[in-house]
Amino acid sequence: MLVKCYGAAVQGIDATIITIEVNVSIGIRFFMVGLPDSAVKESHERMLSAFTYNGYKFPRQQVIVNMSPADIRKEGASYDLPLAMGIMAANNQIRCDNLSQYIIMGELSLDGSILPIKGALPIALKAKTEGFKGVILPKANALEAAVVAPLEVIGVETLVDVVQFLEGTKQIAATKICTDALLAASSNQIDLDFSEVKGQENVKRAMEVAAAGGHNLILIGPPGSGKSMLAKRLPSILPPLSLLEALETTKIHSVAGTMGKNCSIMCQRPFRSPHHTISDVALVGGGSIPQPGEMSLAHNGVLFLDELPEFKRSVLEVMRQPLEDRKITISRAALTVDYPASFMLVASMNPCPCGYYNHPEKECVCAPGAVQKYLNRISGPLMDRIDIQIEVTPVPFEELSNRQASENSSSIRERVIRARNIQFQRYRNEENVHCNAQMTTRLIQQHVVLDEQCKCLLKRAVDQLKLSARAYDRILKVSRTIADLEGSKNVLAKHLMEAITYRNLDRENWAG
């Protein structure tokens, strides 16, 4: 008897429907075709054990399984459950008319328990697009898939649950959640607040500007000046995720398998902080089976690189193109996948090997030329792509001992959200442009119109600081953001002056 059921293969952050055809006929062999990998082929032993443990019989006949389309490689153990259902239906051990109405995915253990899988959200989104009634998934993944309303999401724990549900002898309630309520409830959750930071008002201002325009930021200063403390509080002033952003972010973490148990949707912007020993593949993504890297996992959030010069040069250089294109393309012989990578890069570093160059009290003990050599670990093209470069100085004792709380994150966030709303309206008709940092050259010319005073000021800055064309554009983008924070329609000289002061590392003779 020939039976068809359906699963899904995840490529990149999108899913493809896989048709599983099972034919049980006269013979004694088991065949599986359609480009399955070793883990898929090993499902035969897992199914055999799960069937026997739960009182079912594996066919003692010839079983041919075809997984189409045959040019897509089927990987992982998540095909165990649809294969088992197809074999049982083809062998007349279950009688159901609704097998083809569901996408079924799940990994079987030897006793028939169903284990979690990766990529539940992309699979559910594809099921809805293709018109399936619902999906049958492990219970641990049900909340994640349930964000795709009104798709019927059936969370199951054992092989017997699936059989009884398909036969209609057991009712399993579909998992439902309210994504809007979840996002609203978590939007005001702040774990680390700017009110806990003493002093550093100029740095807080720079971070507010960075958050308002989505600009990249580097903090440079001596040890203990608060660089990491400030960076870790940046997500608390970023605007809350929209539903579309939350879904896209969740898809990436679902594919990577970094979603927490029984987690439904990513409600907070990601904050990724990899160690400086990370490899370039781990940062950008890839591998024999392509997986998202740290840059993609930071999509719609913050990628924080602490002690930037300590990262390998090859690791830092792979960030150049993603910082411009805001996506990563991974090409292999068999396939090419795209991962989104629209993140805010926040980096921190010491000014020199000993850490005390330009320190107001401690003397730098580095050899002549060591400061410039240390800074040269970061290439000029990469530094050019960092919009805001701010120097962090040590906090005086008077400010450290001051018990008066400084401005909290909620107040700063309100200003950031107002500025982002202005940008949202400005770019509402532009594709893939949502904030000032993403402006193209055409949009800069359109929305950053300078008067004669501003042009003279900018010309003087370019000549004195020897700025590149890219740095010139970055200054214009930052000045547009500063104007948005003030609610100004035009970019004024004071906005441009503040943006120029955020190019600290471009100052002549900064490193001696």
C-alpha positions as CSV (number, residue, x, y, z in Angstrom):
1,M,0.0,0.0,0.0
2,L,1.3,3.4,-0.9
3,V,0.9,6.3,1.6
4,K,2.0,9.9,1.5
5,C,2.8,12.1,4.5
6,Y,4.6,15.4,4.9
7,G,7.6,16.8,6.8
8,A,9.9,19.8,6.2
9,A,13.6,20.5,5.7
10,V,15.1,23.7,7.0
11,Q,17.6,25.6,4.8
12,G,18.9,28.8,6.1
13,I,16.0,30.2,8.1
14,D,13.3,29.0,5.7
15,A,11.6,25.6,5.4
16,T,10.8,23.4,2.4
17,I,8.0,20.9,2.3
18,I,9.3,17.3,2.1
19,T,6.9,14.6,0.7
20,I,7.5,11.2,2.3
21,E,6.1,8.3,0.2
22,V,6.0,4.9,1.8
23,N,5.2,1.7,-0.1
24,V,4.9,-1.6,1.7
25,S,4.8,-4.6,-0.7
26,I,6.0,-8.2,-1.1
27,G,9.6,-8.6,-0.1
28,I,11.9,-8.5,2.9
29,R,14.2,-5.4,2.4
30,F,14.1,-1.8,3.6
31,F,15.0,0.9,1.2
32,M,15.3,4.7,1.8
33,V,15.9,7.0,-1.1
34,G,15.8,10.8,-1.6
35,L,19.3,11.9,-0.4
36,P,19.0,11.0,3.3
37,D,22.0,11.5,5.5
38,S,23.3,9.0,8.1
39,A,21.0,10.2,10.9
40,V,17.9,9.8,8.7
41,K,19.0,6.3,7.7
42,E,19.5,5.4,11.3
43,S,15.8,6.1,12.0
44,H,15.1,2.4,11.0
45,E,16.6,1.2,14.3
46,R,14.9,3.9,16.3
47,M,11.5,3.1,14.8
48,L,12.0,-0.6,15.2
49,S,12.6,-0.2,18.9
50,A,9.8,2.4,19.4
51,F,7.3,0.2,17.6
52,T,8.2,-2.9,19.7
53,Y,8.2,-1.0,23.0
54,N,4.7,0.4,22.4
55,G,3.1,-2.8,21.0
56,Y,3.2,-2.0,17.3
57,K,4.8,-4.2,14.6
58,F,7.3,-3.1,12.1
59,P,6.4,-4.5,8.6
60,R,8.0,-7.9,7.8
61,Q,7.7,-7.0,4.1
62,Q,9.6,-4.8,1.6
63,V,9.4,-1.2,2.7
64,I,10.4,1.6,0.2
65,V,10.6,5.1,1.4
66,N,11.1,8.0,-0.9
67,M,11.7,11.5,0.3
68,S,11.2,14.2,-2.3
69,P,12.4,16.5,-3.7
70,A,15.4,14.3,-4.1
71,D,17.9,17.1,-4.7
72,I,17.5,18.5,-1.2
73,R,19.7,16.7,1.4
74,K,17.6,15.4,4.4
75,E,19.5,15.8,7.6
76,G,18.9,15.0,11.3
77,A,16.7,12.7,13.3
78,S,13.6,15.0,13.2
79,Y,12.2,12.8,10.3
80,D,11.7,9.8,12.6
81,L,8.1,10.7,13.4
82,P,6.7,11.3,9.9
83,L,8.6,8.2,8.7
84,A,7.0,6.1,11.5
85,M,3.5,7.4,10.7
86,G,4.0,6.7,7.0
87,I,5.1,3.2,7.6
88,M,2.3,2.5,10.1
89,A,-0.3,3.9,7.7
90,A,1.1,1.9,4.7
91,N,1.0,-1.3,6.8
92,N,-2.6,-0.6,7.9
93,Q,-1.7,-0.4,11.6
94,I,-3.4,3.0,11.8
95,R,-6.5,4.1,9.9
96,C,-6.8,7.8,9.4
97,D,-8.0,10.2,6.6
98,N,-6.2,13.3,7.9
99,L,-2.6,12.2,7.6
100,S,-1.9,14.5,4.6
101,Q,-3.4,17.5,6.4
102,Y,-0.5,17.9,8.8
103,I,3.2,18.4,8.7
104,I,4.7,16.0,11.1
105,M,8.2,16.3,12.6
106,G,9.9,14.8,15.7
107,E,12.7,12.7,16.9
108,L,11.9,9.3,18.4
109,S,13.7,7.8,21.4
110,L,13.9,4.0,21.8
111,D,10.8,3.9,24.0
112,G,8.7,6.0,21.7
113,S,9.1,9.4,23.5
114,I,9.3,12.3,21.1
115,L,12.3,14.7,21.5
116,P,12.5,18.4,20.6
117,I,13.7,19.5,17.1
118,K,15.3,22.6,15.6
119,G,13.5,25.0,13.3
120,A,9.9,24.6,14.6
121,L,8.9,28.2,13.7
122,P,10.1,28.1,10.1
123,I,8.3,24.8,9.6
124,A,5.0,26.2,11.1
125,L,5.3,29.3,8.9
126,K,5.8,27.1,5.8
127,A,2.8,24.9,6.8
128,K,0.6,28.0,7.0
129,T,1.8,29.3,3.6
130,E,1.2,25.9,1.9
131,G,-2.3,25.6,3.3
132,F,-1.9,22.7,5.7
133,K,-4.4,22.4,8.5
134,G,-1.7,22.2,11.2
135,V,1.6,20.7,12.4
136,I,2.3,17.8,14.8
137,L,5.5,18.6,16.7
138,P,7.1,17.6,20.0
139,K,5.4,19.3,22.9
140,A,8.6,21.2,23.8
141,N,8.3,23.0,20.5
142,A,4.6,23.6,20.5
143,L,4.7,27.1,22.0
144,E,7.3,28.2,19.5
145,A,5.2,27.1,16.6
146,A,2.0,28.4,18.1
147,V,2.9,32.0,17.3
148,V,1.8,31.2,13.7
149,A,-1.9,31.8,14.1
150,P,-4.4,30.4,13.2
151,L,-2.4,27.3,12.4
152,E,-3.4,24.2,14.5
153,V,-0.3,23.2,16.5
154,I,-0.5,19.8,18.2
155,G,2.1,19.1,20.8
156,V,2.8,15.4,21.4
157,E,5.0,13.6,23.9
158,T,4.9,9.9,22.7
159,L,4.4,7.9,19.6
160,V,1.1,6.6,21.0
161,D,-0.2,10.2,21.4
162,V,0.3,10.7,17.6
163,V,-1.4,7.5,16.6
164,Q,-4.4,8.1,18.9
165,F,-4.8,11.7,17.7
166,L,-4.7,10.7,14.0
167,E,-7.2,7.9,14.6
168,G,-9.5,10.2,16.5
169,T,-9.4,8.2,19.7
170,K,-7.7,10.9,21.7
171,Q,-8.3,14.6,21.7
172,I,-5.2,16.8,22.0
173,A,-6.0,20.5,22.4
174,A,-4.1,22.8,20.0
175,T,-1.5,25.0,21.6
176,K,-2.5,28.7,21.4
177,I,-0.7,31.9,22.6
178,C,-1.2,35.6,22.3
179,T,2.0,37.0,20.8
180,D,0.9,40.7,21.2
181,A,0.4,40.1,25.0
182,L,3.8,38.4,25.3
183,L,5.6,41.2,23.5
184,A,3.8,43.9,25.5
185,A,4.5,42.2,28.9
186,S,8.2,41.8,28.2
187,S,8.8,45.2,26.5
188,N,9.3,47.0,29.8
189,Q,11.5,44.3,31.5
190,I,14.9,45.9,32.2
191,D,17.5,43.8,34.0
192,L,20.4,46.3,33.8
193,D,19.6,50.0,34.1
194,F,21.6,53.1,33.2
195,S,20.7,54.6,36.6
196,E,23.3,52.2,38.1
197,V,26.1,53.9,36.2
198,K,27.8,56.7,38.0
199,G,29.1,59.6,35.8
200,Q,30.0,59.1,32.2
201,E,27.3,61.4,31.0
202,N,29.0,62.1,27.6
203,V,29.3,58.3,27.0
204,K,25.6,57.8,27.9
205,R,24.7,60.5,25.4
206,A,26.7,58.8,22.7
207,M,25.0,55.5,23.4
208,E,21.6,57.2,23.3
209,V,22.5,58.5,19.8
210,A,23.7,55.1,18.7
211,A,20.5,53.5,19.9
212,A,18.3,56.1,18.3
213,G,19.9,55.6,14.9
214,G,21.1,52.0,15.0
215,H,24.7,53.1,14.7
216,N,27.8,51.0,15.4
217,L,29.8,52.1,18.5
218,I,33.3,51.6,20.0
219,L,34.3,52.5,23.5
220,I,38.0,53.1,24.2
221,G,39.4,53.7,27.6
222,P,41.5,52.3,30.5
223,P,40.6,49.3,32.6
224,G,37.8,49.8,35.1
225,S,36.4,52.9,33.4
226,G,33.0,51.2,32.8
227,K,33.1,50.2,29.2
228,S,31.6,46.7,29.6
229,M,29.1,48.0,32.2
230,L,27.8,50.6,29.8
231,A,27.7,48.2,26.8
232,K,25.7,45.6,28.6
233,R,23.0,48.3,29.4
234,L,22.6,49.3,25.8
235,P,19.7,46.9,25.1
236,S,17.7,48.5,27.9
237,I,17.3,51.7,25.8
238,L,16.7,50.1,22.5
239,P,13.1,50.2,21.2
240,P,11.0,47.0,21.8
241,L,10.8,44.4,19.1
242,S,8.0,44.6,16.6
243,L,6.1,41.4,15.8
244,L,7.8,41.1,12.5
245,E,11.3,41.6,14.1
246,A,10.4,39.1,16.8
247,L,9.4,36.5,14.3
248,E,12.5,36.9,12.2
249,T,14.8,36.8,15.3
250,T,13.0,33.8,16.6
251,K,13.4,32.0,13.3
252,I,17.2,32.4,13.5
253,H,17.4,31.1,17.1
254,S,15.0,28.3,16.3
255,V,17.2,27.1,13.5
256,A,20.3,27.4,15.7
257,G,18.7,25.5,18.5
258,T,19.3,28.3,21.0
259,M,15.6,28.7,22.0
260,G,14.9,27.9,25.6
261,K,12.8,25.0,26.6
262,N,9.0,25.8,26.1
263,C,9.9,29.2,24.8
264,S,7.5,30.7,22.3
265,I,9.0,33.9,20.8
266,M,12.0,36.1,21.3
267,C,10.6,39.1,23.2
268,Q,13.9,40.9,24.0
269,R,16.5,42.1,21.6
270,P,19.5,39.7,21.5
271,F,22.7,40.6,23.2
272,R,25.6,38.4,22.0
273,S,29.0,38.7,23.6
274,P,31.4,36.1,22.1
275,H,34.8,35.5,23.6
276,H,37.8,36.8,21.7
277,T,39.0,33.3,21.0
278,I,36.0,32.7,18.7
279,S,36.7,31.4,15.1
280,D,35.7,33.2,12.0
281,V,33.2,30.4,11.1
282,A,31.6,30.7,14.6
283,L,31.2,34.4,14.1
284,V,29.9,34.5,10.5
285,G,28.2,31.1,10.4
286,G,28.7,28.1,8.2
287,G,30.1,24.6,8.9
288,S,29.6,21.4,6.9
289,I,25.9,21.8,7.8
290,P,25.5,25.6,7.6
291,Q,24.3,27.1,10.9
292,P,23.9,30.8,11.9
293,G,26.9,32.4,13.5
294,E,27.1,35.0,16.3
295,M,26.4,37.8,13.8
296,S,23.1,36.3,12.7
297,L,22.2,35.4,16.3
298,A,22.6,39.1,17.1
299,H,20.1,40.1,14.3
300,N,17.9,43.0,15.5
301,G,20.0,43.3,18.6
302,V,23.6,44.0,19.7
303,L,26.8,42.2,19.0
304,F,29.3,43.2,21.7
305,L,33.0,42.5,21.1
306,D,34.9,43.1,24.3
307,E,38.7,43.8,24.0
308,L,38.4,44.2,20.3
309,P,42.2,44.1,19.4
310,E,42.4,40.7,21.1
311,F,40.2,39.1,18.4
312,K,42.1,37.4,15.5
313,R,42.6,39.7,12.5
314,S,40.8,37.2,10.2
315,V,37.8,37.1,12.5
316,L,37.4,40.9,12.5
317,E,37.8,41.2,8.7
318,V,34.9,38.8,8.0
319,M,32.6,41.5,9.5
320,R,33.3,44.1,6.8
321,Q,30.7,42.9,4.3
322,P,27.9,42.0,6.7
323,L,28.2,45.4,8.4
324,E,27.4,47.0,5.0
325,D,25.0,44.5,3.5
326,R,23.3,43.4,6.8
327,K,23.1,39.8,5.6
328,I,25.5,36.9,5.3
329,T,25.6,34.6,2.3
330,I,27.2,31.1,2.9
331,S,27.9,29.2,-0.3
332,R,28.6,25.5,-0.4
333,A,28.9,23.1,-3.4
334,A,25.4,21.8,-2.8
335,L,23.5,24.9,-1.6
336,T,23.7,28.6,-0.9
337,V,21.9,30.1,2.2
338,D,21.3,33.6,3.3
339,Y,21.2,34.6,7.0
340,P,20.1,38.1,8.1
341,A,22.7,40.0,10.1
342,S,21.3,43.5,10.8
343,F,22.9,44.2,14.2
344,M,24.5,47.0,16.2
345,L,28.2,46.4,16.6
346,V,29.3,47.6,20.0
347,A,33.0,47.1,20.8
348,S,35.3,48.1,23.6
349,M,39.1,48.3,23.9
350,N,42.0,49.6,26.0
351,P,44.0,52.4,24.3
352,C,47.3,50.5,24.6
353,P,48.7,47.2,25.8
354,C,49.2,48.5,29.4
355,G,45.8,50.2,29.3
356,Y,46.7,53.6,30.6
357,Y,47.5,55.8,27.6
358,N,45.8,59.2,28.0
359,H,44.9,58.3,31.6
360,P,44.6,61.5,33.8
361,E,46.5,60.0,36.8
362,K,48.4,56.8,35.8
363,E,51.4,56.9,33.4
364,C,51.5,54.7,30.3
365,V,54.5,52.4,30.4
366,C,54.3,51.2,26.8
367,A,57.3,51.4,24.5
368,P,57.3,54.2,21.8
369,G,55.1,53.2,18.9
370,A,53.3,50.5,21.0
371,V,50.1,52.5,21.1
372,Q,49.8,52.9,17.4
373,K,50.8,49.3,16.9
374,Y,48.0,48.2,19.3
375,L,45.5,50.3,17.4
376,N,46.7,48.9,14.1
377,R,45.4,45.5,15.1
378,I,42.0,46.9,14.0
379,S,42.1,47.7,10.3
380,G,41.2,51.1,8.9
381,P,38.3,49.8,6.8
382,L,36.7,48.1,9.8
383,M,37.2,51.3,12.0
384,D,35.6,53.3,9.2
385,R,32.4,51.3,9.5
386,I,32.1,52.2,13.2
387,D,30.0,55.4,13.3
388,I,30.6,56.5,16.8
389,Q,34.1,56.3,18.4
390,I,34.0,57.6,22.0
391,E,36.7,57.9,24.7
392,V,35.8,56.7,28.1
393,T,37.6,58.3,31.0
394,P,37.9,57.1,34.6
395,V,35.1,58.3,36.9
396,P,36.2,60.7,39.7
397,F,35.7,59.7,43.3
398,E,33.2,62.5,43.9
399,E,30.9,61.0,41.2
400,L,31.4,57.4,42.4
401,S,30.5,58.3,46.0
402,N,27.4,60.3,44.9
403,R,24.3,58.5,46.0
404,Q,22.0,60.5,43.7
405,A,20.6,58.2,41.0
406,S,21.3,59.3,37.4
407,E,18.7,59.1,34.6
408,N,17.2,55.7,34.2
409,S,16.9,53.6,31.1
410,S,13.2,54.1,30.7
411,S,13.6,57.9,30.3
412,I,16.3,57.5,27.7
413,R,14.3,54.8,25.9
414,E,11.4,57.1,25.5
415,R,13.5,59.6,23.6
416,V,15.0,56.8,21.5
417,I,11.6,55.5,20.6
418,R,10.4,59.0,19.5
419,A,13.5,59.3,17.3
420,R,12.9,55.8,15.8
421,N,9.3,56.7,15.1
422,I,10.4,59.7,13.1
423,Q,12.7,57.5,11.1
424,F,10.1,54.9,10.6
425,Q,7.8,57.4,9.0
426,R,10.6,58.9,6.9
427,Y,11.6,55.5,5.4
428,R,8.2,53.8,5.4
429,N,8.4,53.5,1.6
430,E,12.0,52.3,1.5
431,E,12.8,48.6,1.3
432,N,15.1,47.3,4.1
433,V,15.7,50.8,5.5
434,H,14.3,51.3,9.0
435,C,16.8,53.6,10.7
436,N,19.4,56.3,9.9
437,A,22.3,53.9,10.0
438,Q,20.8,52.0,7.1
439,M,20.6,55.1,4.8
440,T,21.9,54.7,1.3
441,T,23.8,57.5,-0.5
442,R,20.6,58.6,-2.2
443,L,18.8,58.9,1.1
444,I,21.6,60.8,2.7
445,Q,21.5,63.3,-0.1
446,Q,17.7,63.5,0.2
447,H,17.4,63.8,4.0
448,V,20.6,65.5,5.1
449,V,20.6,68.9,3.5
450,L,23.4,71.1,4.8
451,D,23.5,74.9,4.7
452,E,26.7,76.9,4.0
453,Q,27.7,77.0,7.6
454,C,27.4,73.3,8.0
455,K,29.3,72.7,4.7
456,C,32.3,74.8,5.9
457,L,32.3,73.1,9.2
458,L,32.3,69.6,7.6
459,K,35.0,70.6,5.1
460,R,37.3,71.8,7.9
461,A,36.7,68.5,9.8
462,V,37.4,66.4,6.7
463,D,40.6,68.3,6.0
464,Q,41.9,68.2,9.5
465,L,41.0,64.7,10.4
466,K,41.7,63.3,7.0
467,L,38.4,61.5,6.9
468,S,37.5,58.9,4.2
469,A,34.4,59.1,2.1
470,R,32.8,56.4,4.3
471,A,33.6,58.4,7.5
472,Y,32.1,61.5,5.8
473,D,28.8,59.6,5.2
474,R,28.8,58.2,8.8
475,I,29.1,61.7,10.2
476,L,26.1,62.8,8.1
477,K,24.1,59.8,9.3
478,V,24.9,60.4,13.0
479,S,24.0,64.1,12.6
480,R,20.7,63.2,11.2
481,T,20.0,61.0,14.2
482,I,21.0,63.8,16.6
483,A,18.6,66.1,14.8
484,D,15.8,63.5,15.1
485,L,16.4,63.3,18.9
486,E,15.8,67.0,19.1
487,G,12.8,66.8,16.7
488,S,14.6,69.1,14.2
489,K,13.5,68.8,10.6
490,N,16.9,70.0,9.3
491,V,20.5,69.1,10.3
492,L,22.0,72.2,12.0
493,A,25.6,73.1,12.8
494,K,25.3,72.0,16.4
495,H,24.1,68.6,15.3
496,L,27.0,68.3,12.9
497,M,29.5,69.4,15.5
498,E,28.4,66.8,18.0
499,A,28.6,64.1,15.3
500,I,32.2,65.1,14.5
501,T,33.2,64.9,18.1
502,Y,32.2,61.2,18.1
503,R,35.1,60.5,15.7
504,N,37.7,60.4,18.5
505,L,40.0,57.9,16.9
506,D,40.2,60.1,13.7
507,R,41.8,62.9,15.7
508,E,45.3,63.8,14.5
509,N,48.1,62.4,16.7
510,W,45.5,60.7,19.0
511,A,48.0,57.8,19.4
512,G,51.1,59.9,19.7
